[in-house]
Amino acid sequence: MLIDTHCHLDFPDFDAERDELVARAKGAGVAQMVTISTRVKKFQQIIDIAEKYENVFCSVGTHPANADEELDITAEDLIALTAHPKVVAIGEAGLDYHYQPEKAEAQKTGLRRHIDAARRTGLPLVIHSRDADDDMAAILTEESEAGAFPFILHCFSSGRGLAETGVALGGYVSFSGILTFKNSQQIRDIAADIPMDRLLVETDAPYLAPTPFRGKRNEPSYVVNTARVLAEVKGVSEDEIAAITTENAFRCFSKMTRV
């Protein structure tokens, strides 16, 4: 049993075969999925999908690329939407200086609001961080000192320092198909040192399909390939890594029920 802790089932890439995609995931041993919000103003689409499939849960939040569009969304707005039983996380929110460094201030404002919501609800914050290690580590440290909150460094592709900061603050580190790429030895080396009880796996589908599907559209069933490489990195069996990451997912997403 595996859990894809981060996918985007609402994206149009899946409109033509969402039922089949969910069925393929189940057939591959991916028992549950968390479909992640990128725009609060499109949250109803996420909820509709989560309500349709018993084994699909969701988050609520604003991706950093959209942060400047949703600065009117408050922590209270986010908290109110978590009342739905299928909402098990906040986010994804964070910092992305790779594509939109000019939006840094809006991203920081949005991130801090999402942190506030995570702290007050106890739901994990799904964090997107790209080319922003120093600022992200500083904000996580500062905000944790103000009051602990659960969080996930999703689709980890940052430096060792951010991983170590995240773990030290009680966070989880989630690995995507990037872990399987030939040129990702640095990420595998970091994964090798992450404590077993802080590991998660994800697809970030439809993006970042793992080897041998790299370059194709990703889907939740492919998380099996990432878990296989993670097992190799950690020197355990595939069954062991599946059990470990699944238990970690239920601990992290404490509101998510087993189905």
N, C-alpha and C positions, 0 to 999 in steps of 0.2 A: 504494500500500500504506500502510495506517495501522495503528497499534496502540492499542487502548483499554487504557490503562495502569491503569485503576481502574474496576471494576464489581463488582456483588454478585450473581453468578449463582446463589448458593445461596438467595437470598431467595424466599419463597413466591410473590411476584409473577410468577415465571417458571416455576413448577412445571408448569403446563399445556402449555407450549410451548417448553421449553428447547432441544430439538433444532432447532425452526424458527428460534428466535432466533439461535442460533449460525450456522445456514445463511444467514440474512438478513445477518448481519454479514459473512460471507465474500463474499456476493454484492455487498455495497456496497464491497468493497475493504478491509475491516478483517480483516487476515490473522491477527492474534493478539490475545488478551485476557489480562488479569491479573485474576482474581477475588480479591477482598480479604477477608481474615478480620476478623471483628469480635468473635469469642469463641473463645478457644483450646479451650474445652470443647466446641465444636461443629466443631472442625477436621476431623473425619472427613467431614462433609458436603462441605466444600470440596475435600478430596482426592479424594473420589469423583467430583466433577464434573471436576476437572482430569485425572484418569485417563481419563475417558470420552472427552474431546475432545482430539485431538492438539494443537490450536492454542490451548488454554486452559492457563494457568499460574496460580499462586496465591501467596498470602502466608500467614504465620501471625502472629497477634497479637490484641490486645485493644483495641477501640475505647474512647476515653475515657469514653463513657457507661456502659460496663460495667466500668470499671477497678476499682471497689470490690468487684465480684463475683469478681475473679480476682487478688486480691493474693497468692494462694498460688502463682501461676504465676511461676517464677523465670526469670532469663536463661538458665540451664542448660536448663530445660524448652523454651524457645523454640529454643535452639540445637540440641537433640536432634531436634526436629521438622523442622528445615531439611535434614536428611539426605535427605529424599525428593527425587528429581530434579525434581519439578514445583514445588517451593517455591523461588521466586526473590526473595522479599522478606520483610521483617519488618514487622508492623503490620497494620491501621493503629492507631497509638497517638498520643496527643497531649493537648491541652488544649482543653476546650470549656466556656467560662464563660457561654455564651449560655443554655443550658438548665439546666445543673447546676453552678453556681458552688460549691455546697456540697460538691462532690466534688473540689475543686481539689487537695487534698493526695494523695488516692488517685491522681488523674490524673498528678500530678508523679512519684509513686513508680513508677507503671507506665511512664511515658515514659522515665524514666532506665533502667529494666530493659531496655526495648526498644532504647534507644541502646546499652547494653552488648552486647546480642546482635548488633546491626548492626555494631558496631565489631569484634567477635570473629569474625564470619562473613564480613564484607566484603559482605554483602547490604544493599541499600538499605532504609532505614527510611521507610515511608510515614507521613507526618505529617498529622494532622488538627489544625487550629488555628482556633478561632473565638472572637472577642472576647477573645483572650488574647495579643495581639501582644507586649507588653512581657515577660511571663513566658516566652513561647516563645523570643524572641530571646535573653533572658538565659541560658536553659538550653542552647540550641544553642551559644551562644558559650562558656559555661563547659565544656560537655562536649567541644567541639571542641578546646579548649586541653588537655584531658586526653588526647586522642587522636582523630584524625580518623575520621569514619565517613560513609558515603554516605547521602543522604537526599533525599526529595521533599516539597516543600510541596504537598500534593495539594488539588485543587479550590480553587485560590487565590481567596480573596475578602477577604484582609486588606489592611493598609495598605502603602504603598510601603516603609516602613522595614523591615518583616519580609522583604519580597521582596529588598531590597538586602542585608540580613544573610544571608539564605539563600544568595544567589549568592556573596557574599564568602567564605562558609565552604565553598563547593564544591558546594552543593546544586542540585537541579533545581526548577523551578516548573512545575506542571501546571495546565492550564486546562480547565474543564468548560463545560457549557452556559451557565453564568452569564456567560461572555464575550460571548454573543450577545444578552443581554437589553438592551432599549432603555435601561434606567436604569443600565447598567454601564459608562459611559464611563470612570470612574476605573480600573476593572480593565483596560479596553482600553489606557488610557494607560500603565499599569504594564507590560502585556504588550509594548507597543511598545519598551520599554527593556530588556527581558530579553535577554541575549545569545542568539544563535541556538542555541548548543550547550548551552543549559540549558532548552530548552522541551520540554514534553510535553503531550499531549492525552489527555483521558479523558471518560467519561460520568458516572461515579458512579451508573450505572443501578442501581436503577429511579428514582432521583431526578433532578431538575434537567434535564429534557429541554430541549434547545436550541430556539430559534426555528427553524422554525415549529411545533414540537411542544410548546411550553411549556404546562404544565398537564396534560400526558398522561404516561403511564408512559414512562420513558426506556428505551432499550436500546442495546447496543453499536454497532449500525449507524448510530446518530445522531451518533457522534463525527465523521462526515464534515462535519456542519454546523458544529461547533465549529472544526474544522480550516480550513474555508472562511473563517470570520470571522478566525481567526488569520492566515491568509495575507493578507487585506486589511489587517489592522493592521500587519503587517510589510512590506507592499509587495512581496510575492513571489507567484508562482503557486501554485495549489493543489497541483500536482505537486511543486513545490519544498518546500512546507511539509510535505507527506506524507513526502518523502524525508528531510528534516531531522529531523522528530520521530521517525521510525522508527529512524534511526541513533542518535539520542539515547537512545531506549528500550533498544536493544540494548546501548549503552554503560553505561547506568544499571543495567539488569537483566542484569548480565554473565553470570549463570547461565542465562538464558533462551536456548534454542536456536531457530534459524530453522527453521520447518516449512513 
